[in-house]
Amino acid sequence: MNLTVNGATTYCYTGGKTYDPAKPTVVMIHGVLNDHSVWILQSRYLANHGWNVLAVDLPGHCRSGGEAPQTVEQAADFIAALLDAAGVARTALVGHSWGSLIALEAAARLKDRISHLVLVGTAYPMKVSQALLDASLNEPEKALKMINVFSRSTLAAPPSALGPGTWIYGASLALGRRVLTSNKTVNVFHRGFQACDRYANGEQAIAQISCPVLFLLGSQDQMTLPKAAQGLIVKARESGKQVQVLTLPVGHHQMTETPDETLFAIRDFLGR
Amino acid sequence: MGNPGLDVLDIPTVAQIAHEAGVPLLVDSTLTSPWLIKPLEHGADLVYHSATKFLSGHGTVIGGVVVDGGSFDWEGAKDAATGVGKFAELSAPYDGFHNMIFTEESTVGAFLLRARREGLRDFGACMSPHTAWLILQGIETLPLRMARHMGNTEKVVQFLASQPFVARVGHPLLESHPSHALARKLLPRGAGSVFSFDIKGNREQGKKFIETLKLFSHLANVGDCRSLVIHPASTTHFRMSDEALANAGISQGTIRLSIGLEDPDDLIEDLKRALKAAEKAA
């Protein structure tokens, strides 16, 4: 489905369903150099089990036009504008990696409009090493191969999204290349990493949300180590939020490495 | 590479032409296996193999592999005149699958997604576990076998090229082969072990050559660990006239070999005896 948000075409995967105001809505936000398709199993399942799904391509990424967000705050404003454009009064937010920071910041700003917050593969602060930042700008193919390894827990992945026979390393490399070349004017790889690295409002944001939050982490995550999420988890508990923490035996790309377990965790949390 | 002429496909050039025309390049890489060339790295979008050949390596299974490199934009490929998408099978709702639009489901795996899901559901094309295991076990030794295939082939090609009763040897190792220069560029590890040569004889002499061989198995398969031989004029193409054979690029004396993993001296000895017998059969 294409929407016009801030004057630009914005693509949202809906699982092939039309928007039904009687159903609850979930917005799914991808990370750096990804697009909506990283949620393939989870988004399609939810769309066929009682939810309106908006798995968005962020501005300047793949099917969506517009200026790629330079900061997490800009991206959070975009999410608010997306909800207005889609006519969604209240929604759950699910974000992965950079998308988790965007979901967090949007939840803090939109408060009661957000019913659930799911932070997949999150960390705060989400610092990116200078070497990786530089590589993403100057040697994106090299950086892409680096993060592809960092993001996955094993060379011999079990059957994973898209299903048996899929080589998730290869599929992820292909997706990264596609997303990078989809924007002819901006290196969305470097811009996304920069936005992660510079985001400084995480602790304030988690204190401002007014919905339950699920931290869905990977015990073997080398991009956003589980311990790097602990500060945010403590802050959420200190500020009286309903907090659930689930750690899967997986790397950073939970949605493709353990698609079923990730789906079940999100499904059960949204069902609360 | 073509079978058995070993004409080498200029993948980078053909890929460019294909992409300018908005179509993907699909490469049959059976005769190279990934050890000799990885077509996706040269611009191909899809690759397939008969896994019956080098991948399994022992001629014991029937199976195949389709690889989607995730590089082709099925949605963006549109007819220049009408603006209509060229691949509606992937980029438009498919009512046979709950109106799924495969390019939306997966940005880089749309082809694979439909090929696998629909193939399994509609045709039940599911490999048996034992077949899959044999192919996987074969792949474990692929680099070792391929290196030996190439080493043996080089020795056999050199031997055949030195024989007066041999009219032509069609392997890119030789400067006389039209793909010699391209093979050196794209296939530095070797240009395959399935090739043809012509003896200076008629159909009967070709038949005698085959019948005299002891180590080579008379089989139509290729890419086996055992060396294989076939004489098209008296077997696969025996119904064709001499003229029709010539039009197909096959002479009465054309022999196709698939060089296996045996001791190369034994293979050469076998060929030497058969060449003598064929020459005497004139």
Chai-1 contact restraints between the chains, C-beta under 6 A:
chainA,res_idxA,chainB,res_idxB,connection_type,confidence,min_distance_angstrom,max_distance_angstrom,comment,restraint_id
A,Y13,B,E104,contact,1.0,0.0,6.0,A-B,restraint_1
A,G16,B,N99,contact,1.0,0.0,6.0,A-B,restraint_2
A,D35,B,T107,contact,1.0,0.0,6.0,A-B,restraint_3
A,S37,B,S106,contact,1.0,0.0,6.0,A-B,restraint_4
A,S37,B,T107,contact,1.0,0.0,6.0,A-B,restraint_5
A,I40,B,E105,contact,1.0,0.0,6.0,A-B,restraint_6
A,I40,B,S106,contact,1.0,0.0,6.0,A-B,restraint_7
A,L162,B,S106,contact,1.0,0.0,6.0,A-B,restraint_8
A,L162,B,G109,contact,1.0,0.0,6.0,A-B,restraint_9
A,L162,B,L113,contact,1.0,0.0,6.0,A-B,restraint_10
A,A171,B,G70,contact,1.0,0.0,6.0,A-B,restraint_11
A,A171,B,V108,contact,1.0,0.0,6.0,A-B,restraint_12
A,A171,B,G109,contact,1.0,0.0,6.0,A-B,restraint_13
A,A174,B,G70,contact,1.0,0.0,6.0,A-B,restraint_14
A,A174,B,V108,contact,1.0,0.0,6.0,A-B,restraint_15
A,L175,B,T107,contact,1.0,0.0,6.0,A-B,restraint_16
A,L175,B,V108,contact,1.0,0.0,6.0,A-B,restraint_17
A,R178,B,T107,contact,1.0,0.0,6.0,A-B,restraint_18
A,R178,B,V108,contact,1.0,0.0,6.0,A-B,restraint_19
